[in-house]
């Protein structure tokens, strides 16, 4: 079982790890946690430094190191060797590239091993120069969990002399997961300032604050999921699999002994409904949908890509239960072992793949891929995902279902005017996306002539579209043969994979 931050920090103190680096934007909360750990470790003295004020809260060293980061480190030389102490250095990551700072830290890494002293660097992100990577120990500080959020909300209301209904409290706690304590305080203060009390409608303010937080990462998007399982035409095996797991995130499932579902890898041809499936899963299971743009993980600064990856994982786990949608994962990690980026892609991939294998949090990962040849074999190994589904071209029955889904939305009153059987028969090798584009083109034809579009318009539009199955037939044939060899479970219940796409 994973240790909590407090347990891990106390272990590092006991083991005399000299320099600890904590990446977090929750400066106040982590300092309170460190002070609590220091008190339990024999009331160890805590000294806090920042660049503007120097050391604070201790009259003997007040102002020491003001605008002088090297002098801040020299406090260790002024304290008695046997005096237990923790030196908290705020924003010290900005000075690590300085040769004098780097040298002093490496000297301290040796001398502090025999003293009950620790240096703790608090920074909003990880930026560690290569020459310090061996002496700095990174300790993650997680976002507040449900119990911590509940305690903070109850404390806030007690301070105002108000009470909060249990049902509203539970809803607020659930909505606030993934936010820092400071953001939670801010948004609750805004709600109370508006109405004089917290109301059920104010949960929307918390959700909007959450969207702001996620947008600020510039890596994750809080994606609105309005699609239903019924909006997916065909893919009956996949839909049955999803429906069976609809209650798997409930407390009843935990009591039954079921583990949280891990996720799905959807492999197949473009435009066959893989992305639509990710949205429908989140909507059907009533879970927030986070979309990860893997390309944004890679940043220019050394160590920043790895930091962004850890931040993404931390945020997803804080928002759990949720669905994490990774679109076109094959493009992000294609040929990662041969990229000339100093191993950054390899390290990001390693961090991500390890998390996939070891995660216990209720984050359901839905990854989509078009080109199976580009995917590293590690991602296909059992244990990363619950299942790998192949999403192929729809057969005739599925094309009929896809036409029915779209026409029920576009022309619900006149759907009987469209011969679905004929439309499905006349569009062989069309994907779901191509069927949708065909209907849009048919609507343009009808609209330009001031009338409703007809079956003939749809067929005329279809005759002008060259489906991907014909322009990329070699890739599609490879995918079909790969799936037919038993490498993936078939998303569709009917249809043969052995029939190759014929050239037009």
Secondary structure, 3 states (H helix, E strand, C coil): CCCCHHHHHHHHHHCCCCEEEEECCCHHHHHHHHHHHHHHCCCCEEEEEECCCEEECCCCCCCCCCCCHHHHHCHHHHCCCCCCEEEEEECHHHHCCCHHHHHHHHHHHHHHHHCCEEEEEEECCCCCCHHHCCCEEECCCCCCCHHHHHHHHHHHHHHCCCCCCHHHHHHHHHHHCCCCHHHHHHHHHHHHHHHCCCCHHHHHHHHHHHHHHHHHHCCEEEECCCCCHHHCCCCHHHHHHHHHCCCCCCHHHHHHCCCCCCEEEEEECCCCCHHHHHHHHHHHHCCEEEEECHHHHCCCCCCHHHHHHHHHHHHHHHHCCEEEEECCHHHHHCCHHHCCCCCHHHHHHHHHHHHHHHCCCCEEEEEEECCHHHCCHHHHCCCCCCEEEEECCCCHHHHHHHHHHHHHHHCCCCHHHCCHHHHHHCCCCCCHHHHHHHHHHHHHHHHHCCCCCCHHHHHHHHHCCCCHHHHCHHHHHHHHHHHHHHHCEECCCCCCCCCCCCCC
